[in-house]
């Protein structure tokens, strides 16, 4: 087992009507709150009214900031920073899925550092040394941003999507009412299920990994998501099944499933390039390339892929390559079965050869980094993965 640091300080309030305690939690960190949300579903559902009433009951002033997009943008976050500064916000709360929560994190960083450019913070050209506290009210199981140390923004001016990992991204509190998941469109739920699995698998296929307990946690999480994901898509009002997904969302991305082996996230680099260039839904973009990535690397890591096939899908074979191939097939089939695209054409994009090369440069930071801990993937190898994902 590798050395590791694990720190997950977020206080979680989980259950029906959990959002009614937003004011109680917010009052621990300030009396002026910027509420960040998306395109209005939290307004239509009445959730925002319940949250604002809770804040009023706790004598916490608030300012509303809607418009967070599925792929959160730098421009919108900058607008939020200006609003937070003018309101003298002391706490930022993201209400929604990962996009709203990531936007809230970005606004918190920019508000605490008004003299710094937010994109330079994001791309680590300047150090992030302080931030405002952030809270989350989760409406869908997916990105895990409610418990993670990460956040992602797209700079639309240059067509780049980038993430930042920092302890300042850790929410002080996360409010999870699984019943809210029933209000989410089926496609978004399916993309969220895929994202939860991807966050776990990006930490699983690490060659030479010797972390037995971490393996068992990851495999159990994947089996739970596969089983309950199907239930929720058939019946989004299945509260017990939705509970499993809401809890798995955070645990898949709070670094628990990387303890003792760290992580990879090369598939995310491919997906981010697609999302930035084509605006593709995050979970869908990952599904579109995962099979191609897996076929490109599994022969260099048959022990991990065959264990995955056995422990997650129940596939037993004396030949690790045979079981690995079947595990990959079953995973791709699952994604397809829940309505996710498993190729670029199904994602709705048809990149030209020039576009494929540009995507590969985007994913590898103009060829300055090699992806993947199974084997190095440079521009040429990444371009081949995109080509095979057509």
C-alpha positions as CSV (number, residue, x, y, z in Angstrom):
1,X,0.0,0.0,0.0
2,X,1.3,3.4,-1.0
3,X,1.6,6.3,1.6
4,X,-1.4,8.6,1.5
5,X,-3.1,11.6,3.1
6,X,-6.8,11.4,3.6
7,X,-8.8,14.4,4.8
8,X,-12.6,14.7,4.4
9,X,-13.8,17.5,6.7
10,X,-17.3,18.1,5.2
11,X,-20.2,17.8,7.6
12,X,-23.1,15.9,5.9
13,X,-26.8,16.3,6.6
14,X,-28.5,13.4,4.9
15,X,-32.3,12.6,4.7
16,X,-35.7,13.8,3.8
17,X,-36.2,17.6,4.3
18,X,-32.5,18.0,5.0
19,X,-32.6,21.3,3.1
20,X,-34.7,22.8,5.9
21,X,-31.5,22.9,8.0
22,X,-29.5,25.1,5.5
23,X,-29.9,28.1,7.7
24,X,-28.6,26.3,10.7
25,X,-25.4,25.3,8.9
26,X,-24.9,28.5,7.1
27,X,-25.1,30.6,10.3
28,X,-21.9,28.8,11.5
29,X,-19.9,30.5,8.8
30,X,-21.4,33.9,8.2
31,X,-24.5,36.1,8.0
32,X,-24.3,37.0,4.3
33,X,-24.7,34.2,1.7
34,X,-24.5,34.0,-2.1
35,X,-26.8,31.2,-3.3
36,X,-25.5,29.8,-6.6
37,X,-27.8,27.6,-8.8
38,X,-28.5,26.6,-12.3
39,X,-31.2,27.3,-14.9
40,X,-34.2,27.4,-12.7
41,X,-35.2,23.8,-11.8
42,X,-34.6,24.6,-8.1
43,X,-37.0,27.5,-8.4
44,X,-39.7,25.4,-10.1
45,X,-39.4,22.6,-7.6
46,X,-39.8,25.0,-4.7
47,X,-36.4,24.0,-3.3
48,X,-35.0,27.5,-3.5
49,X,-38.0,28.8,-1.5
50,X,-37.4,26.3,1.2
51,X,-33.7,27.1,1.4
52,X,-34.3,30.9,1.5
53,X,-36.9,30.5,4.2
54,X,-34.5,28.5,6.3
55,X,-31.9,31.2,5.9
56,X,-34.4,33.9,6.9
57,X,-35.3,31.8,10.0
58,X,-31.7,31.7,10.9
59,X,-31.3,35.5,10.4
60,X,-28.9,35.0,7.4
61,X,-29.1,37.5,4.6
62,X,-28.8,36.0,1.1
63,X,-28.3,37.0,-2.5
64,X,-29.4,34.9,-5.5
65,X,-27.1,34.1,-8.4
66,X,-28.6,31.7,-11.0
67,X,-27.5,30.6,-14.5
68,X,-24.8,27.9,-13.8
69,X,-24.5,25.8,-16.9
70,X,-23.9,22.0,-17.2
71,X,-20.3,22.7,-18.0
72,X,-19.6,25.7,-15.7
73,X,-17.9,28.6,-17.3
74,X,-15.2,31.0,-16.2
75,X,-17.2,34.0,-17.4
76,X,-20.2,33.1,-15.3
77,X,-17.9,32.5,-12.3
78,X,-16.3,35.9,-12.8
79,X,-19.8,37.4,-12.8
80,X,-20.5,35.6,-9.6
81,X,-17.4,37.0,-8.0
82,X,-18.5,40.5,-8.8
83,X,-21.9,39.9,-7.3
84,X,-20.4,38.3,-4.2
85,X,-18.1,41.2,-3.7
86,X,-20.8,43.8,-4.0
87,X,-23.0,41.8,-1.6
88,X,-20.1,41.4,0.8
89,X,-20.8,37.6,0.9
90,X,-19.2,35.6,3.7
91,X,-20.3,32.2,2.5
92,X,-21.0,30.7,-0.9
93,X,-23.6,27.9,-1.3
94,X,-24.0,25.9,-4.4
95,X,-27.6,24.5,-4.9
96,X,-27.9,21.8,-7.6
97,X,-25.5,19.3,-9.1
98,X,-21.7,19.5,-9.6
99,X,-22.0,22.5,-12.0
100,X,-23.6,24.8,-9.4
101,X,-21.3,23.5,-6.7
102,X,-18.1,23.9,-8.8
103,X,-19.2,27.4,-9.7
104,X,-19.7,28.2,-6.0
105,X,-16.2,27.0,-5.3
106,X,-14.8,29.2,-8.1
107,X,-16.7,32.2,-6.8
108,X,-15.4,31.6,-3.3
109,X,-11.8,31.6,-4.5
110,X,-12.2,34.7,-6.7
111,X,-14.1,36.6,-4.0
112,X,-11.4,35.9,-1.4
113,X,-8.7,37.0,-3.9
114,X,-10.1,39.9,-5.8
115,X,-6.7,41.1,-6.8
116,X,-5.9,37.8,-8.7
117,X,-7.2,36.6,-12.0
118,X,-9.5,33.6,-11.5
119,X,-8.2,31.7,-14.5
120,X,-4.6,32.2,-13.3
121,X,-5.7,30.7,-10.0
122,X,-7.4,27.9,-11.8
123,X,-4.3,27.1,-14.0
124,X,-2.0,27.4,-11.0
125,X,-0.1,30.4,-12.4
126,X,-0.6,32.1,-9.0
127,X,-1.0,30.3,-5.7
128,X,-4.4,29.9,-4.0
129,X,-3.7,30.7,-0.3
130,X,-7.2,31.6,1.0
131,X,-10.9,31.3,0.0
132,X,-14.4,31.8,1.4
133,X,-16.2,28.9,3.0
134,X,-18.5,26.9,0.7
135,X,-21.6,24.8,1.3
136,X,-23.6,22.6,-0.9
137,X,-27.3,21.6,-1.3
138,X,-27.2,18.6,-3.6
139,X,-30.1,17.9,-6.0
140,X,-28.6,15.0,-8.1
141,X,-26.1,12.2,-7.6
142,X,-23.2,12.6,-10.0
143,X,-20.1,14.7,-9.8
144,X,-19.4,14.2,-6.1
145,X,-18.3,17.8,-5.8
146,X,-20.2,18.1,-2.5
147,X,-17.4,16.0,-0.8
148,X,-14.5,16.4,-3.2
149,X,-11.4,18.6,-3.2
150,X,-11.9,19.3,-6.9
151,X,-13.7,21.7,-9.2
152,X,-13.8,22.2,-13.0
153,X,-14.3,25.3,-15.2
154,X,-14.4,25.9,-18.9
155,X,-12.8,29.0,-20.4
156,X,-15.0,29.6,-23.4
157,X,-12.7,32.3,-24.8
158,X,-9.9,29.8,-25.4
159,X,-12.0,26.5,-25.6
160,X,-10.2,24.9,-22.6
161,X,-11.7,23.0,-19.7
162,X,-9.5,22.6,-16.6
163,X,-9.8,21.4,-13.0
164,X,-8.2,22.4,-9.8
165,X,-7.6,20.3,-6.7
166,X,-7.1,22.0,-3.4
167,X,-8.2,21.7,0.2
168,X,-10.0,25.0,-0.3
169,X,-12.5,23.2,-2.5
170,X,-13.8,21.1,0.4
171,X,-17.3,22.2,1.3
172,X,-17.8,23.0,5.0
173,X,-21.2,21.2,4.8
174,X,-23.2,19.2,2.3
175,X,-27.0,18.8,2.5
176,X,-28.3,15.7,0.8
177,X,-32.0,15.0,0.4
178,X,-32.2,12.0,-2.0
179,X,-35.9,12.7,-2.7
180,X,-34.7,15.7,-4.8
181,X,-33.2,13.3,-7.3
182,X,-36.7,12.4,-8.5
183,X,-36.9,15.9,-10.1
184,X,-33.8,15.3,-12.4
185,X,-34.4,14.4,-16.1
186,X,-33.6,10.7,-16.9
187,X,-30.7,11.5,-19.2
188,X,-29.0,13.6,-16.5
189,X,-29.5,10.8,-13.9
190,X,-27.9,8.3,-16.3
191,X,-25.0,10.7,-16.9
192,X,-24.6,11.0,-13.1
193,X,-24.6,7.3,-12.6
194,X,-21.8,7.0,-15.2
195,X,-19.9,9.8,-13.6
196,X,-20.0,8.1,-10.2
197,X,-18.7,4.9,-11.7
198,X,-16.0,6.8,-13.6
199,X,-14.7,8.6,-10.5
200,X,-14.3,5.2,-8.9
201,X,-12.8,3.4,-11.9
202,X,-10.3,6.3,-12.5
203,X,-8.8,5.3,-9.1
204,X,-9.1,1.6,-9.7
205,X,-7.0,0.7,-12.7
206,X,-3.6,1.4,-11.1
207,X,-0.9,-1.2,-12.0
208,X,0.8,-2.9,-9.1
209,X,-1.9,-1.7,-6.7
210,X,-1.9,-3.4,-3.3
211,X,-4.7,-1.9,-1.3
212,X,-7.1,-4.6,-0.3
213,X,-9.6,-2.6,1.7
214,X,-9.6,0.2,-0.8
215,X,-10.3,-2.4,-3.6
216,X,-13.2,-3.8,-1.6
217,X,-14.7,-0.4,-1.0
218,X,-14.4,0.6,-4.7
219,X,-15.8,-2.7,-5.9
220,X,-18.7,-2.6,-3.5
221,X,-19.5,1.0,-4.5
222,X,-19.5,0.0,-8.2
223,X,-21.8,-3.0,-7.7
224,X,-24.1,-0.8,-5.6
225,X,-24.3,1.9,-8.2
226,X,-24.9,-0.6,-11.0
227,X,-27.7,-2.3,-9.1
228,X,-29.4,0.8,-7.8
229,X,-28.8,2.9,-10.9
230,X,-31.1,0.6,-12.8
231,X,-33.8,0.8,-10.1
232,X,-33.7,4.6,-10.1
233,X,-33.9,4.9,-13.9
234,X,-36.9,2.6,-13.8
235,X,-38.5,4.4,-10.9
236,X,-37.0,7.7,-9.8
237,X,-39.3,7.8,-6.8
238,X,-37.5,4.7,-5.4
239,X,-36.2,6.6,-2.4
240,X,-34.1,3.8,-1.0
241,X,-32.3,3.3,-4.3
242,X,-31.8,7.0,-4.7
243,X,-30.2,7.2,-1.2
244,X,-27.6,4.7,-2.3
245,X,-26.7,6.8,-5.3
246,X,-26.6,10.1,-3.4
247,X,-24.2,8.6,-0.8
248,X,-22.1,6.9,-3.5
249,X,-21.8,10.2,-5.4
250,X,-19.7,11.7,-2.6
251,X,-17.8,8.6,-1.6
252,X,-16.7,8.1,-5.2
253,X,-14.9,11.4,-5.3
254,X,-13.8,12.3,-1.7
255,X,-10.5,10.4,-2.3
256,X,-11.6,7.4,-0.2
257,X,-11.3,5.0,-3.1
258,X,-7.7,6.1,-3.9
259,X,-6.2,5.6,-0.4
260,X,-3.1,3.6,-0.8
261,X,-2.8,3.9,-4.6
262,X,-3.7,7.4,-5.7
263,X,-5.5,8.0,-9.0
264,X,-5.2,8.3,-12.8
265,X,-8.1,10.4,-14.4
266,X,-6.8,10.0,-17.9
267,X,-10.3,9.3,-19.2
268,X,-11.4,12.6,-17.6
269,X,-8.7,14.4,-19.6
270,X,-10.2,13.0,-22.8
271,X,-13.7,13.8,-21.7
272,X,-12.8,17.4,-20.7
273,X,-11.4,18.0,-24.2
274,X,-14.7,16.8,-25.7
275,X,-16.8,18.9,-23.4
276,X,-14.8,22.0,-23.9
277,X,-14.9,21.7,-27.7
278,X,-18.4,20.4,-28.2
279,X,-20.3,21.2,-25.0
280,X,-21.0,17.5,-24.3
281,X,-22.5,16.5,-21.0
282,X,-19.6,15.4,-18.8
283,X,-20.8,11.9,-17.9
284,X,-21.7,11.2,-21.5
285,X,-18.4,12.4,-22.8
286,X,-16.6,9.9,-20.5
287,X,-18.8,7.0,-21.6
288,X,-18.1,7.9,-25.3
289,X,-14.3,7.2,-24.9
290,X,-14.0,4.8,-21.9
291,X,-14.3,1.6,-24.0
292,X,-11.7,2.8,-26.5
293,X,-9.3,3.8,-23.6
294,X,-9.8,0.5,-21.9
295,X,-9.0,-1.5,-25.1
296,X,-5.9,0.6,-25.5
297,X,-4.4,-0.2,-22.1
298,X,-5.9,-3.4,-20.6
299,X,-3.2,-5.7,-22.0
300,X,-0.7,-3.7,-19.9
301,X,-2.7,-4.2,-16.7
302,X,-4.5,-7.5,-17.0
303,X,-4.4,-8.2,-13.2
304,X,-6.5,-5.1,-12.5
305,X,-8.9,-5.5,-15.4
306,X,-9.5,-9.2,-14.7
307,X,-10.0,-8.5,-11.0
308,X,-12.5,-5.8,-12.0
309,X,-14.3,-8.3,-14.2
310,X,-14.5,-10.8,-11.4
311,X,-15.4,-8.6,-8.5
312,X,-17.8,-6.2,-10.2
313,X,-19.3,-8.3,-12.9
314,X,-18.9,-11.9,-11.6
315,X,-16.8,-13.0,-14.6
316,X,-14.5,-15.9,-14.0
317,X,-11.9,-17.1,-16.4
318,X,-8.5,-18.8,-16.2
319,X,-7.3,-16.4,-18.9
320,X,-7.0,-12.8,-17.5
321,X,-7.1,-11.3,-20.9
322,X,-10.4,-13.1,-21.7
323,X,-12.0,-11.9,-18.5
324,X,-10.6,-8.4,-19.0
325,X,-12.2,-8.2,-22.4
326,X,-15.5,-9.4,-21.1
327,X,-15.4,-7.0,-18.2
328,X,-14.8,-4.1,-20.6
329,X,-17.7,-5.4,-22.8
330,X,-20.1,-5.6,-19.9
331,X,-19.2,-2.1,-18.7
332,X,-19.7,-0.6,-22.1
333,X,-23.0,-2.5,-22.5
334,X,-24.1,-1.2,-19.1
335,X,-23.5,2.4,-20.2
336,X,-25.3,1.8,-23.4
337,X,-28.2,0.2,-21.6
338,X,-28.8,3.2,-19.4
339,X,-28.8,5.5,-22.5
340,X,-25.3,6.8,-22.5
341,X,-23.3,7.2,-25.7
342,X,-20.5,4.7,-26.1
343,X,-18.9,6.3,-29.2
344,X,-18.2,9.7,-30.6
345,X,-20.9,9.3,-33.2
346,X,-23.5,8.4,-30.4
347,X,-22.3,11.5,-28.6
348,X,-23.3,13.5,-31.6
349,X,-19.9,14.6,-32.8
350,X,-18.0,13.8,-36.0
351,X,-14.5,15.3,-35.6
352,X,-12.3,15.7,-38.7
353,X,-8.7,14.4,-38.6
354,X,-7.6,17.9,-37.7
355,X,-10.2,18.0,-34.9
356,X,-8.9,14.7,-33.6
357,X,-5.4,16.0,-33.4
358,X,-6.6,19.2,-31.7
359,X,-8.5,17.1,-29.1
360,X,-5.4,15.1,-28.5
361,X,-3.4,18.3,-27.9
362,X,-6.1,19.6,-25.6
363,X,-6.1,16.4,-23.5
364,X,-2.3,16.4,-23.2
365,X,-1.8,20.1,-22.6
366,X,-0.2,20.6,-26.1
367,X,1.8,17.4,-25.7
368,X,3.5,18.5,-22.5
369,X,2.1,15.7,-20.4
370,X,1.6,12.0,-20.9
371,X,-1.7,10.5,-19.6
372,X,-2.4,7.2,-17.8
373,X,-0.6,5.3,-15.1
374,X,-1.1,2.0,-16.9
375,X,1.2,3.1,-19.7
376,X,2.2,6.5,-21.1
377,X,-0.3,8.0,-23.5
378,X,1.1,10.9,-25.6
379,X,-0.5,12.9,-28.4
380,X,-0.2,10.0,-30.9
381,X,-1.7,7.4,-28.6
382,X,-4.5,9.7,-27.4
383,X,-5.4,10.6,-31.0
384,X,-5.7,6.8,-31.7
385,X,-8.0,6.4,-28.8
386,X,-10.2,9.2,-30.1
387,X,-10.1,7.7,-33.6
388,X,-11.1,4.3,-32.3
389,X,-13.9,5.9,-30.3
390,X,-15.6,7.1,-33.4
